[in-house]
Amino acid sequence: MTIGIYLVYLPPYSPDLNPIEYIWKSVKRVLSLSFVKTEDELKNLIQSNFKTFSKSLSFAQSWIGLFLFGTYFYQMLCG
């Protein structure tokens, strides 16, 4: 049974090709400027910023579309 999930392997040591790295970079920047007193405060800060950045960084959606489009044709031609 196929469920339509295809793994796409990224080259090693290529964080610039992984959209989640841009989100983490943005979250870490905000965290570095924040002072938290408790672990719960830190968790809330991470969660709220992660949600905010993952929604606002629209480059990920367009990048994923282009990358998967190219990967699909590569697999069709060379697969």
Backbone as a printed PyTorch tensor [residue, N CA C, xyz], in Angstrom:
tensor([[[  0.8490,  -1.1840,   0.0000],
         [  0.0000,   0.0000,   0.0000],
         [  0.8940,   1.2480,   0.0000]],

        [[  0.6550,   2.1180,  -0.9060],
         [  1.4200,   3.3650,  -0.9570],
         [  0.5650,   4.5030,  -0.4030]],

        [[  1.1830,   5.3630,   0.3780],
         [  0.4350,   6.4710,   0.9730],
         [  0.8890,   7.8210,   0.4370]],

        [[  1.7160,   7.8040,  -0.5750],
         [  2.1120,   9.0450,  -1.2390],
         [  3.1510,   9.8670,  -0.5030]],

        [[  3.9360,   9.2450,   0.3340],
         [  4.9980,   9.9590,   1.0390],
         [  6.3310,   9.5830,   0.4000]],

        [[  7.0700,  10.5900,  -0.0210],
         [  8.3660,  10.3620,  -0.6430],
         [  9.4330,  11.0640,   0.1840]],

        [[ 10.4640,  10.3450,   0.5220],
         [ 11.5730,  10.9430,   1.2540],
         [ 12.4700,  11.7010,   0.2890]],

        [[ 12.8680,  12.8750,   0.6920],
         [ 13.7970,  13.6750,  -0.0970],
         [ 15.0200,  13.9020,   0.7810]],

        [[ 16.1310,  13.3340,   0.3810],
         [ 17.3540,  13.4490,   1.1680],
         [ 18.1080,  14.7110,   0.7780]],

        [[ 18.4950,  15.4710,   1.7790],
         [ 19.2810,  16.6750,   1.5570],
         [ 20.7580,  16.3200,   1.6490]],

        [[ 21.5930,  17.0470,   0.9230],
         [ 23.0330,  16.7900,   1.0270],
         [ 23.5090,  17.0420,   2.4620]],

        [[ 24.4690,  16.2670,   2.9370],
         [ 24.9710,  16.5000,   4.2920],
         [ 25.6380,  17.8660,   4.4100]],

        [[ 25.5630,  18.4110,   5.5850],
         [ 26.1810,  19.7040,   5.8970],
         [ 25.6430,  20.8290,   5.0100]],

        [[ 24.3350,  20.8090,   4.7660],
         [ 23.6970,  21.8460,   3.9520],
         [ 22.4980,  22.4400,   4.6880]],

        [[ 22.7260,  23.1070,   5.8150],
         [ 21.5930,  23.6550,   6.5650],
         [ 20.8310,  24.7240,   5.7890]],

        [[ 21.4910,  25.3500,   4.8090],
         [ 20.8140,  26.3660,   4.0150],
         [ 19.7200,  25.7740,   3.1350]],

        [[ 19.7200,  24.4740,   2.9250],
         [ 18.6800,  23.8230,   2.1360],
         [ 17.5240,  23.3270,   2.9970]],

        [[ 17.6410,  23.4530,   4.2930],
         [ 16.6220,  22.9590,   5.2020],
         [ 15.8490,  24.1440,   5.7840]],

        [[ 14.5920,  24.3470,   5.3860],
         [ 13.8300,  25.5230,   5.8270],
         [ 13.7070,  25.6540,   7.3420]],

        [[ 13.6920,  24.5500,   8.0650],
         [ 13.5430,  24.6340,   9.5180],
         [ 14.7210,  25.3560,  10.1550]],

        [[ 15.8770,  25.3100,   9.5130],
         [ 17.0540,  25.9820,  10.0620],
         [ 16.8650,  27.4960,  10.1000]],

        [[ 16.1490,  28.0540,   9.1200],
         [ 15.8770,  29.4910,   9.1180],
         [ 14.9610,  29.8710,  10.2750]],

        [[ 13.9960,  29.0000,  10.5650],
         [ 13.0830,  29.2660,  11.6730],
         [ 13.8430,  29.2130,  12.9960]],

        [[ 14.6720,  28.1670,  13.1810],
         [ 15.4430,  28.0580,  14.4160],
         [ 16.3970,  29.2400,  14.5750]],

        [[ 16.9830,  29.6970,  13.4830],
         [ 17.8910,  30.8460,  13.5500],
         [ 17.1510,  32.0800,  14.0680]],

        [[ 15.9370,  32.2910,  13.5790],
         [ 15.1340,  33.4340,  14.0150],
         [ 14.7320,  33.3030,  15.4800]],

        [[ 14.3460,  32.0970,  15.8860],
         [ 13.9640,  31.8670,  17.2830],
         [ 15.1660,  32.0860,  18.2030]],

        [[ 16.3260,  31.5640,  17.8230],
         [ 17.5260,  31.7260,  18.6530],
         [ 17.9220,  33.1960,  18.7920]],

        [[ 17.7130,  33.9690,  17.7300],
         [ 18.0350,  35.3980,  17.7980],
         [ 17.1720,  36.0850,  18.8550]],

        [[ 15.8710,  35.7790,  18.8630],
         [ 14.9740,  36.3720,  19.8580],
         [ 15.3520,  35.9020,  21.2620]],

        [[ 15.6530,  34.6140,  21.4000],
         [ 16.0070,  34.0770,  22.7160],
         [ 17.2910,  34.6930,  23.2640]],

        [[ 18.2200,  34.9850,  22.3870],
         [ 19.4880,  35.5510,  22.8530],
         [ 19.3120,  36.9540,  23.4270]],

        [[ 18.2370,  37.6200,  23.0540],
         [ 17.9710,  38.9710,  23.5520],
         [ 17.0200,  38.9730,  24.7420]],

        [[ 16.5630,  37.7940,  25.1470],
         [ 15.5720,  37.6850,  26.2190],
         [ 16.2220,  37.1810,  27.5030]],

        [[ 15.6460,  37.6180,  28.5980],
         [ 16.0790,  37.1160,  29.9040],
         [ 14.9150,  36.3630,  30.5180]],

        [[ 15.0930,  35.0950,  30.7610],
         [ 14.0230,  34.2860,  31.3470],
         [ 14.4450,  33.8270,  32.7350]],

        [[ 13.4570,  33.7220,  33.6040],
         [ 13.7400,  33.3530,  34.9940],
         [ 13.4240,  31.8960,  35.2850]],

        [[ 12.4810,  31.3330,  34.5360],
         [ 12.0690,  29.9570,  34.8190],
         [ 12.0920,  29.1190,  33.5500]],

        [[ 12.0930,  27.8220,  33.7430],
         [ 12.0550,  26.8990,  32.6050],
         [ 10.7340,  27.0260,  31.8460]],

        [[  9.6400,  27.2140,  32.5710],
         [  8.3350,  27.3780,  31.9160],
         [  8.3010,  28.6390,  31.0550]],

        [[  8.9030,  29.6950,  31.5490],
         [  8.9750,  30.9380,  30.7820],
         [  9.7740,  30.7260,  29.4940]],

        [[ 10.8530,  29.9730,  29.5820],
         [ 11.6670,  29.6600,  28.4070],
         [ 10.8660,  28.8340,  27.4020]],

        [[ 10.1720,  27.8110,  27.8840],
         [  9.3530,  26.9710,  26.9950],
         [  8.2900,  27.7950,  26.2840]],

        [[  7.6080,  28.6590,  27.0270],
         [  6.5720,  29.5020,  26.4180],
         [  7.1560,  30.4450,  25.3760]],

        [[  8.3100,  31.0050,  25.6720],
         [  8.9710,  31.9140,  24.7320],
         [  9.3630,  31.1810,  23.4490]],

        [[  9.9130,  29.9860,  23.5860],
         [ 10.2930,  29.1890,  22.4130],
         [  9.0650,  28.8350,  21.5920]],

        [[  8.0190,  28.3460,  22.2520],
         [  6.8090,  27.9360,  21.5370],
         [  6.1580,  29.0960,  20.8060]],

        [[  6.0110,  30.2250,  21.4730],
         [  5.3420,  31.3550,  20.8280],
         [  6.1570,  31.8910,  19.6570]],

        [[  7.4700,  31.9730,  19.8170],
         [  8.3060,  32.4660,  18.7230],
         [  8.3830,  31.4730,  17.5770]],

        [[  8.4380,  30.1860,  17.8860],
         [  8.4720,  29.1760,  16.8310],
         [  7.2010,  29.2520,  15.9950]],

        [[  6.0520,  29.3650,  16.6540],
         [  4.7800,  29.4750,  15.9260],
         [  4.7510,  30.7400,  15.0760]],

        [[  5.1930,  31.8470,  15.6550],
         [  5.1940,  33.1180,  14.9260],
         [  6.0800,  33.0460,  13.6910]],

        [[  7.3060,  32.5640,  13.8560],
         [  8.2340,  32.5300,  12.7310],
         [  7.8480,  31.4870,  11.6980]],

        [[  7.3140,  30.3550,  12.1280],
         [  6.9440,  29.3300,  11.1510],
         [  5.7690,  29.7890,  10.2990]],

        [[  4.9310,  30.6800,  10.8230],
         [  3.8220,  31.2220,  10.0330],
         [  4.2890,  32.3680,   9.1370]],

        [[  5.2110,  33.1770,   9.6410],
         [  5.5830,  34.3890,   8.9140],
         [  6.6770,  34.1860,   7.8760]],

        [[  7.4240,  33.1140,   7.9710],
         [  8.5020,  32.8990,   7.0080],
         [  7.9710,  32.1440,   5.7990]],

        [[  7.4010,  32.8740,   4.8770],
         [  6.7490,  32.2530,   3.7250],
         [  7.7390,  31.6930,   2.7120]],

        [[  9.0190,  32.0240,   2.8570],
         [  9.9970,  31.5000,   1.9090],
         [ 10.0040,  29.9810,   1.9230]],

        [[  9.7090,  29.3950,   3.0580],
         [  9.7780,  27.9360,   3.1850],
         [  8.8100,  27.2580,   2.2230]],

        [[  7.6070,  27.7740,   2.1370],
         [  6.6130,  27.1450,   1.2720],
         [  7.0330,  27.2200,  -0.1950]],

        [[  7.4860,  28.3760,  -0.6500],
         [  7.8930,  28.4920,  -2.0520],
         [  9.1560,  27.6730,  -2.3200]],

        [[ 10.0840,  27.6710,  -1.3690],
         [ 11.3120,  26.9000,  -1.5470],
         [ 11.0010,  25.4170,  -1.6220]],

        [[ 10.1540,  24.9340,  -0.7390],
         [  9.7940,  23.5160,  -0.7390],
         [  9.1350,  23.1390,  -2.0540]],

        [[  8.2330,  24.0000,  -2.5480],
         [  7.5770,  23.7260,  -3.8220],
         [  8.5720,  23.5980,  -4.9620]],

        [[  9.5080,  24.5160,  -5.0490],
         [ 10.5090,  24.4690,  -6.1190],
         [ 11.4390,  23.2740,  -5.9700]],

        [[ 11.8500,  22.9930,  -4.7470],
         [ 12.7640,  21.8810,  -4.5070],
         [ 12.0950,  20.5560,  -4.8590]],

        [[ 10.8620,  20.3660,  -4.4010],
         [ 10.1670,  19.1100,  -4.6680],
         [  9.8330,  18.9580,  -6.1480]],

        [[  9.5310,  20.0590,  -6.8190],
         [  9.2550,  20.0210,  -8.2530],
         [ 10.4830,  19.5100,  -9.0000]],

        [[ 11.6480,  20.0610,  -8.6650],
         [ 12.8880,  19.6140,  -9.2970],
         [ 13.2290,  18.1850,  -8.9370]],

        [[ 12.9830,  17.8070,  -7.7020],
         [ 13.2560,  16.4410,  -7.2530],
         [ 12.3670,  15.4450,  -7.9750]],

        [[ 11.1100,  15.8180,  -8.1650],
         [ 10.1640,  14.9390,  -8.8570],
         [ 10.6560,  14.6420, -10.2750]],

        [[ 11.0430,  15.6880, -11.0000],
         [ 11.5060,  15.4810, -12.3740],
         [ 12.8360,  14.7330, -12.4200]],

        [[ 13.6930,  14.9760, -11.4530],
         [ 14.9500,  14.2360, -11.3880],
         [ 14.6700,  12.7480, -11.2070]],

        [[ 13.7460,  12.4170, -10.3180],
         [ 13.4030,  11.0150, -10.0850],
         [ 12.7500,  10.3920, -11.3140]],

        [[ 11.9430,  11.1610, -12.0150],
         [ 11.2810,  10.6450, -13.2160],
         [ 12.3050,  10.3620, -14.3190]],

        [[ 13.2900,  11.2430, -14.4590],
         [ 14.2680,  11.0990, -15.5310],
         [ 15.4080,  10.1490, -15.1750]],

        [[ 15.8540,  10.1940, -13.9250],
         [ 17.0450,   9.4400, -13.5420],
         [ 16.7510,   8.3010, -12.5650]],

        [[ 15.5520,   8.2800, -12.0430],
         [ 15.1860,   7.4200, -10.9500],
         [ 15.2570,   5.9960, -11.1270]]])
